[in-house]
Each structure stands twice: as C-alpha cells, then as structure tokens.
Amino acid sequence: MTVAEKWVPSVRYRGDHLLILDQQQLPHHTVYLNVTSIGHVWDTISKLKVRGAPAIGITAAFGLALWSNTVKEDDLSIFLSKLKEQRDYLASSRPTAVNLFWAIDRVAAAAQSATSVDDAKKRIESEALHIQEEDENTCRKIGEYALSLLQDGDAVMTICNAGAIATSKYGTALAPFHLAKEKGWTLSVYANETRPVLQGSRLTAWELQANDIDVTLITDNMAAHTLKTKNIKAVIVGCDRVAANGDTANKIGTFGLALQARALGIPFYVACPLSTLDLVTASGSDIPIEERPEEEVTHINGVRIAPEGIKVFNPAFDVTPAEYISAIITEKGIIKGNYTNELPKLKEEHK
Ligand code: MRU
C-alpha cells in the first residue's frame, strides 16, 4: 500500500464543521474532532491538536469558511469588517508558523472583490479548499526534489514531524521517505523524539511505521552520537518560517542538529514550501518564537517529572542561521547558498 492509500488526512472541511485529526491522541488513538465553531478552531490550533505549519494554515483557512457559513449579514462592508476581526482572532492562535498568516490573509483577500455576502462566502470557501489542494502538489514536488539529493539505501535524520499529518499530504521533510517507498527505494530514518511534546516519537515514528518505512527512534541527546556512528548521509527538517536571508525557524532542537551536522560534515537540508517563506521578515532575529506552558517540560503524560516550583524555559522553536543550511528545498527547486538573492527571485518567479 502507498501513502496515498494509507493517508490519514489531518483536516477535512464539511461546510458546517471540520473533522480534525486530534494529534494529541496519537499514536494511541486515531480520533477525529468534530469542530463546529471558530473558537473551537482557535483552540485546536493553540493546543497542538492540529499542528505543523501547512496544516495550521489550512485549518485556519477552513476556520474562516466555517465562520462565514454561519454569518447572517447582508451588508457586504459589515461582513468584510467582521471577517477582518475573525482573521485577527485566528492570527492570535500561534505566533511562529507564517503559514497561519499567509493562509488567512489569502482567504480574506479573496473575499475583497466579492459583489455580495453570498459571493464572498463562496470565494472564502473556494480559496480555503484551493489552499489545501495546492499543498498536496507542493509537498509531492518537495519530496521529488529532496529525493534528488539522496540515494537508495541512505540513512537520514529528522526532528519533530514535518509529515503527511502536518500538511495536506506527504509532508515536507518526510515527503521523500513516502515517495521513496512508492519508488521501491529503501531509506532509513532516524527520528529524534523531540521533547517536550514528543512529536518525533508520537507522530513521525507512527507515520513512517504505518507506511512500512524503516524508522528508528532516538532521544534528542543521542543525535550527535547517532550522526557520527550510523553513517547518516543527511539531516532533513521542516520549517515554520524562513526569513528573507534563509534563517529558519523550526521545532526546538533543529539548530542543535544543524550545528552537529556541520561539525560532522553532513548536509543539513530544510524542506520549505513557498508558503513558509516570509520575505517581509529580514532575518531570524525578527521571527517571533512561541513559548509554551511550563507543564510541557515539567510533566510527561500528566505525571510530574520535575520539582514543584522549578523555573522553566519552554521555547517551541529555534532559529537555524542560514550559514548552517546546505540547501533549502522548495516545490519550485533547490536553493543552495546565497539565500538573500535567490529566495526573493524564486518567490517572484512563482507568484
Ligand atoms: O509545534 P509544531 O508541532 O506545530 O511544530 C512543527 C514543526 O516544527 C514542523 O517541523 C514544521 O511546522 C513543518 S511541518 C511540515
């Protein structure tokens, strides 16, 4: 069976509700939440029930469609100003992944040229569906480009989950593994468990194992030793926001992997849909880094593992400086170095 047949979609739009795969319950339970209001959408995003930059964007876009279907308002300008309020509300659900803002702005922009409220509602829905469909093609292309950097038999390391469930399908950093499977290649994957909320073990290990891909789980502090001793040919990661100079925000721990890869002479690749490229943000120091509740560090599965009253620092992301990135793999091609010149060119060419 291919990933297409085994695919568990993270978000499904049903007009008056969304079905959202509750990623907090994986790998034990495959449960779809019935999400019926924009407040519920906000909650599922902020509590990581749906997560991963592209999936967050898709969900928020559908959130606006869901909301607009319930609005009883005939005046277009009042409708558009309420739409702006809802856009701002969803924008406050998480700060780092730029796909969130990219998707809701795209949906809100589609409504601006409407001639009536009904027309605006149709445009909102169709734009949201479009974003989801586009993402599938984007991920497949990223996977194909990423595969061109690998060879049959290679071992590769990844962190967090930049997989099918973090996108519309295939994933970004995990796309080459799903496509390799379709091609009959054997790639082996070393997945960092990704503290504090374990998306590597709960999600990546689950997703790759479900597609019969050779995956080995390690704890995050085993990465350097594993890179050195397991003949790893590349590290490939996803991203939440890539600044104009190529600096890349991704799940906490990514920067450490980049440093280790550099020290050991192993290529470090970022899989980046153009929807995650933020040319307005000049460099990584301008990317807002989300800090999350301390319980994510002091507890595992609700059980306290640290002393009461301990001080906690819990950033969800870090920024890998562009100089540590061997290549950025987009759906429109692979960029190696000179990101400040090449990233804007690529985005401009594919507007
Ligand atoms: O906090 P999360 O789980 O939303 O963080 C996810 C990541 O860091 C992913 O690597 C990134 O969003 C890319 S998903 C294709």
Boltz pocket constraint, residues with backbone or C-beta under 6 A from the ligand:
constraints:
  - pocket:
      binder: B
      contacts: [[A, 48], [A, 50], [A, 51], [A, 52], [A, 53], [A, 54], [A, 97], [A, 159], [A, 160], [A, 161], [A, 162], [A, 163], [A, 166], [A, 167], [A, 171], [A, 172], [A, 173], [A, 199], [A, 237], [A, 238], [A, 239], [A, 240], [A, 250], [A, 251], [A, 252], [A, 316]]
      max_distance: 6.0
